Amino acid sequence: MAKPNYSYEKRQRELAKKKKKEDKAREKAERKTGGGGAESGEGEAGSADDAAVTPQPAQPGSN
């Protein structure tokens, strides 16, 4: 029987914590800039691809 790879499991937990922390920081920054209204409630559906997406600049005359 194979023995458990505890270091792998620990690394996966650390990566999950880091990702969650980065997501929270990104969401906080979006709320601060006012860009989080339409995206709230999205959950974890596409969070892996969201990190690479940059926010679009505001359209002129959209105020």
C-alpha positions, 0 to 999 in steps of 0.5 A: 500500500502506498503511503500518503504524501503529506507534503503534497497535501500541505502544498495543495492546502497552501495554494488554496489559501493563497488563491482565496486570499488573492481572490479576496484582495481582488474583490476588495479592490473591485469594490473600492473602485466600484466595479464589483456590482455586476459580478457579485454572486458569481462564486467559484464558477470561473475563478481560475480564468478571472485572475488573467482578465483585466478590467476594461477602461471606462467608456467616455461619456458613461458618467 
